[in-house]
């Protein structure tokens, strides 16, 4: 798996390169000080993963990410936490706050590698064939598999697919998040951001930014926050409190 680094600060580029080499076997193809130069490189080279700063001159990291090919994964690296929710709306794999810790970087790279494997041509993509009031029927390897709604913890939208977290499994399905959400019981599967639908029965806790399901931390999008608080709390809590 290869990568590039895009950051307008020379020291930040050098530090990121050193950290990546310390915690991974990623092949670093190049380092760039601005988005237009990086985009020129992408026109001639296939890049798996981009470590992308947000506050940059000419073109911001957010603007650049919106122009990237669908198969290119992004990990944002920034000193500004206020961009986190926007980054997930752009299907970013992760969001790292500077100064970046090795352990946190390792976790982000592991996640990117896992998604690269899921999205690879060699990975079988499941197909949702039908649904009832209690379960989905998914076709995989010429067999039909029953997926009980009660066993789905949450669903993540990723590029042109969704990843269903069922027990300890991840099932990738060729379907967008809006379509699969319509097949689920609306009273306990809530859309909480552009990229996530959660089963409220698995929510352990939440705040005004995130929802926590066991070891998972799921961002709560501004557009969905009001409905989430109203539905999940029965109207007793409000997002501005």
Residue pairs with C-beta under 8 A, 6 or more apart in sequence:
1 26
1 27
1 48
1 49
1 112
1 113
1 116
2 26
2 27
2 28
2 29
2 47
2 48
2 49
3 20
3 26
3 27
3 28
3 29
3 47
3 48
3 49
3 50
3 51
4 28
4 29
4 30
4 31
4 32
4 38
4 41
4 47
4 49
4 50
4 51
5 13
5 16
5 17
5 20
5 28
5 30
5 31
5 32
5 50
5 51
6 31
6 32
6 33
6 34
6 35
6 38
6 50
6 51
6 52
6 53
6 56
6 61
6 64
7 13
7 16
7 31
7 32
7 33
7 51
7 52
7 53
7 56
7 77
8 33
8 34
8 53
8 55
8 56
8 57
9 53
10 33
12 53
12 77
12 98
13 31
13 33
15 100
16 51
16 77
16 100
17 28
17 31
19 100
19 102
19 105
20 26
20 28
20 51
20 105
20 109
21 28
22 102
23 102
23 105
23 106
23 109
24 106
24 109
26 49
26 109
29 41
29 45
29 47
30 38
30 41
32 38
32 41
34 56
34 57
34 58
34 59
35 56
35 58
35 59
35 60
35 61
35 63
35 64
36 58
36 59
38 50
38 64
39 64
39 67
41 47
42 68
42 69
42 72
47 72
48 72
48 73
48 112
48 116
49 72
49 73
49 74
49 75
49 93
49 109
49 112
49 116
50 65
50 68
50 72
50 73
50 74
50 75
51 75
51 77
52 61
52 64
52 65
52 74
52 75
52 76
52 77
53 61
53 76
53 77
53 78
54 60
54 61
54 62
54 76
54 78
54 80
54 83
54 87
55 61
55 78
55 79
55 80
56 64
61 76
61 78
62 83
62 86
62 87
62 90
65 74
65 76
65 87
65 90
65 92
66 90
68 74
70 159
70 160
71 119
71 159
73 93
73 112
73 115
73 116
74 87
74 90
74 91
74 92
74 93
75 92
75 93
75 94
75 95
75 96
75 108
75 109
75 112
76 83
76 87
76 92
76 94
76 95
76 96
77 96
77 98
77 100
78 95
78 96
78 97
78 98
79 97
79 98
81 97
83 95
84 95
84 209
84 219
85 193
85 209
85 219
85 220
85 221
85 222
87 95
88 95
88 193
88 194
88 195
88 219
88 221
89 193
89 194
89 195
89 221
91 157
91 158
91 159
91 195
93 108
93 111
93 112
93 115
94 107
94 108
94 111
94 112
96 104
96 105
96 108
115 158
117 123
118 158
118 161
118 163
118 170
118 172
119 158
119 159
119 161
119 172
123 172
124 140
124 141
125 161
125 172
125 173
125 174
126 138
126 139
126 140
126 145
126 171
126 172
126 173
126 174
127 138
127 139
127 140
127 173
127 174
128 136
128 137
128 138
128 139
128 173
128 175
128 180
128 183
129 137
129 138
129 139
129 144
130 136
130 137
131 137
131 183
131 184
133 185
134 148
134 149
134 150
135 146
135 147
135 148
135 149
136 146
136 147
136 149
136 183
137 144
137 145
137 146
137 147
138 144
138 145
138 147
138 171
138 173
139 145
140 171
147 164
147 166
147 171
149 184
149 185
149 189
149 199
150 199
150 201
151 166
151 167
152 164
152 165
152 166
152 184
152 189
152 199
153 165
153 166
153 167
153 198
153 199
153 202
153 213
153 214
153 216
154 165
154 196
154 197
154 198
154 199
154 202
154 213
154 216
154 218
155 162
155 163
155 164
155 165
155 177
155 180
155 181
155 189
155 196
155 197
155 198
156 162
156 163
156 165
156 195
156 196
157 176
157 177
157 194
157 195
157 196
158 172
158 195
160 174
160 176
161 172
161 173
161 174
161 175
162 172
162 173
162 175
162 176
162 177
162 180
163 170
163 171
163 172
163 173
164 170
164 171
164 172
164 173
164 180
165 216
173 180
177 191
177 194
177 195
177 196
177 197
180 197
181 189
181 191
181 197
184 197
188 199
188 200
188 201
189 197
189 198
189 199
189 200
190 197
190 198
190 200
190 224
190 227
190 228
190 231
190 232
191 197
191 224
192 198
192 211
192 218
192 219
192 220
192 221
192 224
192 228
193 218
193 219
193 220
193 221
193 223
193 224
194 221
194 223
195 219
196 218
196 219
198 211
198 213
198 218
200 231
200 232
202 213
202 214
203 211
203 212
203 213
203 232
204 212
204 213
204 214
205 211
205 212
206 212
206 220
206 228
206 232
208 220
208 225
208 239
209 219
209 220
210 217
210 218
210 219
210 220
211 217
211 218
211 219
211 220
211 228
212 218
220 228
225 239
226 238
226 239
228 239
229 237
229 238
229 239
230 238
